[in-house]
Each structure stands twice: as C-alpha cells, then as structure tokens.
Amino acid sequence: MRTFCAVRGIRQTVRPTPPAPHPLTDGVRVPARTVLNRSMANHLFTLASGRSLGVSATGDPASGRLVVVCHPTPGAGGFDPDPIATQRSNTHILSLDRPGYGASDPLRPGEPTRIEARADDIAEFLSRSEQVARSSGGSRYGRVGVVGWGTGGMVALSLAARRPDLVDRVAAVSVPTPTTQTFDPVLQGLVPYSLASLDVTAEDPALRKPGLRNRLDRMLEEAALQGSVGGETDRLALRDHRWTHQLGAVEAPTLLVYGEGAGDRDELTTVDDGAWLRRRMPRGVARVVRVRGAGALVIASVWGRILRHVSS
C-alpha cells in the first residue's frame, strides 16, 4: 500500500468526529475559522497565494487510487452521490470547495475568476502534495481520476487539458456548452439554495435513492455558508468560455455523461452538449454516454459506473 505525504506548514484542527485520515491530507494544519467548524470540509489547504481551499474526503482512506470530484453550481465538497457505490469502488475521493463556497476563501481583488484558474487551484494542490512526497522519500500517488458535475465538469475538463501529467481519467457530467449554459440570478445567485438551483425537480427518479435528498440539502447548505459569494464567483467564471479552446489538449479517456430526460420535462443539458464538447477533443479520447430515464441527478443514477471509469 502506498503512502502519501501531506503539505507542511498548515495548522490542523481536531474535529469532534473526524473521518479516517488519508495520507495525502493527514497532518495538514487547519487555521481556526468559524466557517470550517460549520463546514463538511475536513481540512484547509493554503495555496501559494495565501488563499485557502476547503478539502473534503470520502471513500477508502487506505486506497492507492485517488479521485478528485468538482462540484456543481451551486455546490460544495463532501457530497457523495451514492455512498454504497463509493464504498464498493475502493477509491479515495477528495473534493475541493471553489472560492466562496463551503470553507474556501473568496477570491481576493484582482484574482482571476476563469474556469482555468479553478483548475489551476486543484493542480497546485496535487502538485505540491506530490513534491513533498518526493522530497521526503514517500511514495507518489501518480495521476488521478477527476469527476465534475455541471460547472465542476468544466473545471475537470480544463484540468485534464492544462495538466495531462496529473490526470489519467475524466468523467464530466451534465456539462453545458457556451451556447446552452444558463445562470439563473435568483435560483443560483441568491441564498438559500434549493433543489431547483440544481435544476432538480421533485419528480427526478434518482430522489428515490435512500438519503440522496438529505445529502443534496446538506451540500446546498454548505454552499451557502458564505452567502451568495460562491454563486456570484461562478457567474463571473461562466461568462468566459476560453476554457473550451483548450479541449484539444485533453489526453485522458473521458466520459461525457447526460440524462436523457425523466418524464415530459426537457433537460437543460443533453447529449448534444456532449457531442459539441467531444468534437473539440482529440479523436477517440471522449465518449458521450446517454442515460435513459435519468434526469438532472444522472450523477447519482450512474455513480458506480462513473467511479469504475475514473478509478480503473
């Protein structure tokens, strides 16, 4: 079993019921902050810029396979679409809150809002952890799998394009194109957030899964810990479509996953969006997956399949 070294020099806070530590994040020091105490985040990671990111962990902490999950708009780390499938996957899953969501600091004046910048935040987290492992003689974890939902899928694809040395598998779920993406200033820009903020209706078949509604509600509460800061930051990011210009650099095998629709309701994102993205990626790299009968929560409907792809 491989062990991973953590980044040094950041303070750790002992939580009342801490999860089992993962070597990549165990020993990371967390500064005392009220928002962290109310957050699902297990740790804070401090970027070279001084801005902190909330990091949440699920899955098997002893696994040698790491998967990074990028949350939707609105959203936050720590959300598990299907804990049973996660447990069966034998992977360790980390998710990082984007700026202004959960335990992550908001952007400072002048810091970039672009999708690529959020991909670079994750790349710094992974790279610095790898550097410490090398310098201390610890085993390295190598490249990782990445999953992204909605806006998080844009971040996942951008990370794969910008840092193919870090990413070997991608699953991008319900990712819109620049021509189909929408940002509702009321549903996504104002708190409190609701299922409608995620384009989820009460009739979504995935909501029949035990506990899913509660986990979604908890994620949305987490997303609103700092008010609407995270949503506003995402709104600015979604204005800039330059991340799509780099899709030709993606090397990792990629699934582009979409629900076909539940009932008579039209989905905001469809396989047509996936086809648009696939055409901008190298031939044979990406495959569009249509999930019949699934709605906006297709990520929960086929979470086991997604994890099998990114963990292999």
N, C-alpha and C positions, 0 to 999 in steps of 0.2 A: 504494500500500500504506500502510495506517495504521500509526502507531507509538504505543505506549502507554508512559506514564511509570510508573516504579516508585515505591513509597513510600519516602521518605527516612529516614535515621537508623537503619538496621538493618544490622548488620555482615554481610558476605558471606565465606563460607569457600570456598576453591578445592578442589574435589573432584578425585580422580585422573583420572577420565574424565567430565567434566561434559557434560551434554547441550547441544544448541544452545539459547542463551538465548531467552526470549520477552520482548518489550518490557515486558509487564505486570510481570514478576518480575525481569528483568535489572537488576542493580545493587542488589537488596535485600541488606542486610548480615545475615549469619548469625552469631550468637554461637557460640563454640567449645563444643560439647557432645558428649559421647561418644555419646549415643543418635543424634544426627544422622549421625555418621560411620558408624554401622551401619545407617542407615535408607536407604530408597529416596527419601526427600524431597530435593528439590533446594534448597529454601530454607526459612527460617523467617520467618513473618510475625508481628510483635508487635502484638497488639490494644491498644487504648487502656488496657485494664485491666492490661497488662503480661504477660498470658499469651500464650505463643507457639503458633502453629499450624504444623505441617509441611505444606509445599506441594510437590506432585509435578507434573511436566509431561510430557505425551506429545503425539504428533501433530505437526503442522506449525507450527514456531515463528514462521513468517512469515505465517501466516494472519490475516486480519482478522476471523475468526469464532471466538469463544471459547465453549467448552462446559465447564461445571463438573460433575464427577462426585462423587456422595456414596456412600461405601462401605457395605457391609452390616455386620451383627453376627455374628461379629467380622470385622474387616477393617481396611484401611488404604489410603491413596492409593498411586498408582503402578501399580495393577493394570490391565492392558489386556485386555479380554475377547477381542479379535481384532485383533492388530496390523496385519494386512493390510487389514481393513476400516477401521481408524483411518487408515492411510496414504492410502487412496483417498478418504477423506472431505474431505481438505484443510481440516481444522479443527485448532485448537489446544485441547488438553484439559488442564485443571487439576483436581486433586483435593486436598482438604484433610483431613488426619487429624483425626478427632474427639478430644476430650480423653482423654488416657491411652493412645491408640493411636499407633504409629509414633513420629514425632518431636514430636508435640504434647504440651504440658504437661498434666498432670492438672488437674482443677478445684481451685480453692482453696476452703477452708471458706466456706460461705455462697453460693458461686456457683450459679446455677440449673442444674439437670440437665435441664430440659424440652427436648423436641424443638424448640420455638420458639427456645430460646436457641442451639441449634446452627445454626439457620437465620440467626439474627442475627449469628453469628460470620462466616458467609460473606458476608452483606450488608455488614458492616463492611469486610471485605477488598475487596470490589468497589467500594464507595462511596469509600473512601479512595484507591484507585488512580485512580478517576475524578476526584476532587477535585484530585489532584496534576497530572493531565493538563491540567485546565482552568487551574490556576494557572500552569503553565509554558508554556502555549500549545501543548501537544501535542494530537494528535488523540485523540478519545474513542472507546472501543470500543462504547458503547451497551449495549443489553440483551443478555443471554446466554441460551444454552440450558442446561438443567440436566437431568442424569440421576441417578436414585437407585435403588439396589438394596436391597430389604428395608427395614431401618431407614433407610438412606440415602434411600429413596423417600419416607418420611415427612418427612425434612428437606427434600427437594426440593419437595414439595407445600407445606410450611409456608413456605418461602422465596418461592414463587410467590404464596402468599396474602398474605403480610405485605409483600412488596416487588414489586408488579407493575411498578414503574418499572425494575426491574433484570432481570426475567425475561420472555422472549417465547416460549419453548418449553419443554415439560417431557415427560420420559419417566420414569414411575415403574414399576419392575419388581418383580414378586412382593411387593407391599406388602400386609401383612395388615391386617385391621380390628381394632379393640379387642377384639372377641369371639373372634377366631381367632388372634391373636398368641400366641406362646409364647416363653419364655426358659428353656432347659434349664440349670440351675445347674452341671451337670457339663460338658456339651459346649460351652456358650457362656460359662460363668463361670470355668472353670479352664484354665490353660495346661498343656501345649502344646495348641494348637488343631489340629483335623483337618478333613478334608472333611465329616465328619459334623456338625461345628459349624455348617456352612452348609446342612445338610440335603441334602447331596450324597452319592449312592451311587456305587459303582464302576461301576454299570451305566448311569449317565447318558450318553445318546448324545453330548452335547457333549464329553465327555472324549476322544473320538476325534480332536478337533481337535489338530493338532501343537502341542506346547508348553503347552497350556492347564493340564494338571495341574501342571507346574512353576511356572507363573505363579501359580496358586492357592496352592500350597505357600509360595511366596515371600511372598505377601500375608499369609498366616496367620502366618508367622514374624515379619513386620513388625508385625502386630497385637499380638504377644506380647512386643515388645521391653521393655515396662514391666510385664511380668507380666499380671495379670488386671485392671489398673486400668481399661482401656478397656471391657472387658466389664461390669464392675460399674457403671460410669457409664451405659452403655446400659441396663442392667437397671433402674436408677432412672428413666431417661427413659421407658422403655416402660410404667411404671406410670401415667403421666399422659397422658390421652387428649384433653386440651383442644385440641391442635393440630387435631383433626378439626372443631372448632367453627368454624374459620376457613376451611374449604374453599370456602364460598360466595363468598369474595373472590378466588378464582383466576380470572385473565383469560386466561392463556396457553393456547394449544391444547395439550392433554395426551393422551398415550398411556398407558394403564394396561395393562401387558403381563404376561401369565401363561402358563406352560406348561400344556398340557392334561394332561400326565402321560406318563411313559415306562413301558411295561410294565404290570404289575398294581399298581404302587405308587401310593398316594394322595399327592398333594402337600399340603403344609401350607397353601399359599395357592392359591386358584383364582380363576376369573373371577367367582365370586360375591362375592369380596372387592372386585374391581374394580367390580362393579355397585353395591356398597354405597357405595364412595367416589364414584362418578360421580353417584349420586343426591344427594349433598351439595354438588355443584359446580354452577355455573350451567349452564343448559340449553345443549347444543351445544358446551360447552368441552372435554369429555373423551370419549374413545372407548376402550372395552375391547377389547384385542387378545388373542385366543386363539391360541396357537402349538401346533398339533397335534404330538404326539410329543416335545415338549420337556419336560425335567424341571426340576429346581431351577436348572440353569445356562442357563435360557432367555435370559439376558442375553448369553451367548456365542453362542447359536444364532442370534440375530437382531440382533447388534450393528450390522451395516451398516444395517439398516432403522431402528434406533433413532437412529443418527447422522444419517441422512438427514432424519429428523423434526426433531431439535433443531438441525441446522445450516442449515436452509433459511430 
